[in-house]
């Protein structure tokens, strides 16, 4: 699958470590023409950069440039703890949108949930050491592998090449909520490695 096809399919995914809220940045009436406002049009130079692009592609390119600029502003205006917390909060909200609110009546033990994760990513990518679960995101249902430089999030996979590493802390909140909803209590998540952080994998330590 090429990158453009992945971007299109990625916007429709609501699976582990996906980001359904991202779709909102690119969504809209496919028949609705872009704004004729010169100032709005110049923001990202969408039309000029992509004269033969479809309306969808123009919207997608605008969204990618917008998020790249936004993350630069976040990095410039906020300290590291604040910007990481901001992105984690966004990731948690994204996961809640995907999985729904917590339901204590459906909570399971850590080991039961761990077994479910292992069925998805393999035992080598989801294992427990005492009160910590080490979880690695390895790929998506389309067969794209993180080891090959792919990511389930389309804004990382096919987004701005200089997208800030801060963006990857969105996944901290997402993974945290994923565990919280499954086991019925909050956890603390540490991002150990990410693609935008210069790594070759997406690795998390989940403190129970």
C-alpha positions as CSV (number, residue, x, y, z in Angstrom):
1,X,0.0,0.0,0.0
2,X,1.4,3.4,-0.9
3,X,1.5,6.4,1.4
4,X,-1.4,8.2,-0.2
5,X,-3.6,5.1,0.1
6,X,-2.6,4.7,3.7
7,X,-3.5,8.3,4.5
8,X,-6.9,7.7,3.1
9,X,-7.5,4.5,4.9
10,X,-5.8,5.8,8.1
11,X,-8.4,8.5,8.4
12,X,-11.1,5.9,8.7
13,X,-9.4,3.7,11.3
14,X,-10.5,3.5,14.9
15,X,-8.3,0.8,16.2
16,X,-5.4,0.5,18.7
17,X,-3.4,3.7,18.7
18,X,-5.4,5.1,15.8
19,X,-6.5,8.7,16.1
20,X,-10.1,9.2,14.9
21,X,-10.1,12.8,15.9
22,X,-7.5,13.5,13.2
23,X,-10.1,12.7,10.6
24,X,-11.9,15.9,11.6
25,X,-9.1,18.0,10.3
26,X,-9.6,16.6,6.8
27,X,-13.3,15.9,6.8
28,X,-16.0,17.9,5.1
29,X,-18.3,18.0,2.1
30,X,-16.2,16.8,-0.8
31,X,-18.2,19.0,-3.1
32,X,-17.6,22.1,-1.1
33,X,-15.0,24.4,-2.8
34,X,-12.1,25.8,-0.7
35,X,-12.4,29.3,0.6
36,X,-11.9,32.1,-1.9
37,X,-10.6,34.3,0.9
38,X,-7.1,35.3,-0.2
39,X,-5.8,35.3,3.3
40,X,-7.2,31.8,4.0
41,X,-6.0,30.5,0.7
42,X,-2.5,31.7,1.3
43,X,-2.3,29.9,4.6
44,X,-0.2,26.9,3.5
45,X,-0.5,28.0,-0.2
46,X,-2.7,25.0,-0.8
47,X,-4.0,25.9,-4.3
48,X,-0.7,27.1,-5.6
49,X,1.3,24.1,-4.4
50,X,-1.2,21.6,-5.7
51,X,-2.9,23.0,-8.8
52,X,-4.1,19.6,-10.1
53,X,-5.1,18.2,-6.7
54,X,-8.6,17.2,-5.8
55,X,-10.6,19.1,-3.2
56,X,-9.8,16.2,-0.7
57,X,-6.1,16.4,-1.4
58,X,-6.1,20.2,-1.0
59,X,-7.9,19.9,2.3
60,X,-5.5,17.1,3.4
61,X,-2.4,19.2,2.5
62,X,-3.8,22.2,4.3
63,X,-4.5,20.1,7.4
64,X,-0.9,18.7,7.4
65,X,0.6,22.2,7.1
66,X,-1.7,23.6,9.7
67,X,-0.8,20.9,12.3
68,X,2.9,21.4,11.5
69,X,2.7,25.1,12.3
70,X,0.5,24.5,15.3
71,X,3.0,22.1,16.9
72,X,5.8,24.6,16.4
73,X,3.7,27.2,18.2
74,X,3.1,24.7,21.0
75,X,6.8,24.0,21.4
76,X,7.6,27.8,21.4
77,X,5.0,28.8,23.9
78,X,4.9,26.0,26.4
79,X,7.5,24.2,28.5
80,X,8.2,20.6,27.9
81,X,6.0,19.2,30.7
82,X,3.1,21.4,29.7
83,X,3.2,20.6,26.0
84,X,3.5,16.9,26.7
85,X,0.6,17.0,29.1
86,X,-1.5,18.9,26.5
87,X,-0.8,16.3,23.8
88,X,-1.5,13.4,26.3
89,X,-4.8,15.0,27.2
90,X,-5.7,15.2,23.5
91,X,-4.8,11.6,23.0
92,X,-6.9,10.5,26.0
93,X,-9.9,12.4,24.5
94,X,-9.2,10.8,21.2
95,X,-9.2,7.3,22.7
96,X,-12.4,8.1,24.7
97,X,-14.0,9.1,21.4
98,X,-12.9,5.8,19.9
99,X,-13.8,3.4,22.8
100,X,-16.4,5.3,24.7
101,X,-16.5,6.3,28.4
102,X,-15.1,4.0,31.1
103,X,-17.5,1.3,32.3
104,X,-16.4,-0.3,35.6
105,X,-18.8,-3.2,35.2
106,X,-16.7,-4.4,32.2
107,X,-13.3,-4.0,33.8
108,X,-10.9,-7.0,33.5
109,X,-7.7,-7.9,35.3
110,X,-4.4,-6.7,34.0
111,X,-3.3,-10.2,32.9
112,X,-6.5,-10.8,31.0
113,X,-6.1,-7.5,29.1
114,X,-2.4,-8.3,28.6
115,X,-3.3,-11.6,27.0
116,X,-5.6,-9.7,24.6
117,X,-2.8,-7.3,23.7
118,X,-0.4,-10.2,23.1
119,X,-2.9,-11.7,20.7
120,X,-2.7,-8.4,18.7
121,X,1.0,-7.6,18.9
122,X,2.7,-10.8,20.1
123,X,4.1,-11.7,23.5
124,X,7.4,-10.0,22.7
125,X,5.6,-6.7,22.3
126,X,3.4,-6.8,25.4
127,X,4.8,-8.2,28.5
128,X,4.7,-7.5,32.2
129,X,7.6,-7.0,34.7
130,X,6.2,-6.5,38.2
131,X,4.0,-3.4,38.2
132,X,5.0,-2.3,34.7
133,X,3.7,-3.4,31.3
134,X,6.0,-2.8,28.4
135,X,3.9,-2.3,25.3
136,X,5.2,-1.8,21.7
137,X,3.1,-0.7,18.8
138,X,4.4,-2.7,15.8
139,X,2.0,-2.2,12.9
140,X,-1.6,-1.8,11.7
141,X,-4.2,-4.1,10.2
142,X,-3.1,-3.1,6.7
143,X,0.3,-4.8,7.3
144,X,2.3,-1.6,7.6
145,X,5.2,-1.9,10.1
146,X,6.6,0.7,12.4
147,X,10.0,-0.9,11.8
148,X,9.7,0.2,8.2
149,X,9.0,3.8,9.2
150,X,5.2,3.6,9.1
151,X,2.8,4.8,11.7
152,X,-0.9,4.3,12.2
153,X,-1.4,8.0,12.7
154,X,-1.7,9.5,9.3
155,X,-0.2,12.8,10.5
156,X,3.0,11.1,11.4
157,X,2.9,8.6,8.5
158,X,2.2,11.1,5.7
159,X,2.3,14.5,7.5
160,X,4.8,17.3,7.7
161,X,8.4,16.0,7.6
162,X,9.4,18.3,10.4
163,X,6.4,17.5,12.6
164,X,7.5,18.0,16.2
165,X,8.3,15.0,18.4
166,X,5.9,16.5,20.9
167,X,3.1,15.3,18.7
168,X,3.9,11.7,19.7
169,X,2.9,12.3,23.3
170,X,-0.7,12.1,22.0
171,X,-0.1,8.4,22.0
172,X,0.8,8.5,25.7
173,X,-2.8,9.6,26.6
174,X,-4.2,7.2,24.1
175,X,-2.4,4.2,25.5
176,X,-3.2,5.3,29.1
177,X,-6.9,5.5,28.4
178,X,-6.8,2.2,26.6
179,X,-5.5,0.6,29.8
180,X,-7.7,2.6,32.1
181,X,-10.9,1.6,30.3
182,X,-9.8,-2.1,30.2
183,X,-8.7,-2.5,33.8
184,X,-10.9,0.1,35.4
185,X,-8.3,2.4,36.9
186,X,-5.8,5.1,35.8
187,X,-2.2,4.2,34.9
188,X,0.9,6.2,34.2
189,X,2.5,5.9,30.7
190,X,6.0,6.8,29.7
191,X,6.9,7.1,26.1
192,X,10.2,5.2,25.7
193,X,10.7,5.6,21.9
194,X,8.8,7.1,19.0
195,X,9.3,7.6,15.3
196,X,9.3,11.4,15.5
197,X,11.6,11.3,18.4
198,X,14.2,9.7,16.2
199,X,13.5,6.1,17.1
200,X,12.7,3.1,15.0
201,X,9.8,1.9,17.2
202,X,6.9,3.1,19.3
203,X,7.5,1.8,22.8
204,X,5.7,2.5,26.1
205,X,6.1,1.7,29.8
206,X,2.7,1.5,31.5
207,X,3.0,1.8,35.3
208,X,0.1,0.0,36.9
